[in-house]
């Protein structure tokens, strides 16, 4: 219900209990998102430090978050990503039939 004042319930009555509860949930979600983002960055750093490569569809830039897996070279990572794409397409074709 976009554009609706969240302080009021669907009947139009002020509902501060629900308003504060929803506010707390939103705050907790933002904190969890930040922690997850930090964890992902640490893992990426460790993987990069260990010398592995991956192609990732970055969800922070509107992507889906899919990963082609980790490989020892950039070329292998790109090949894995491209192979993933063709496997998805083949799977979609099989599922349509």
C-alpha positions, 0 to 999 in steps of 0.5 A: 500500500504505497503512499499510505501513512504507516502510522495508521492501520487499514481502518484509518486508526492510529496504531503506534504498536504496529508502527514501532514493531514494523520500524524495529523489523526494518531496522533489524533487516538493515543491520542484518543486510549490513552484516551480510554485506560485510561478511561477503566482502571478507569472504571475497577478500579471502578468496581473492587473497588465495588466488581464486577468481569468480564472475558474479552477477552483482545484486547490489547493481541490480543483478541476481547475485548468481555466481559462476563458481571459483576458479584458479584463473580469470579465463576459467572463471569466465568460461564457468560463467558462460557455461552456467548461462548455457546450462540455465538456457538448456534447463529452461528449454527442457522445462518448457517441454 
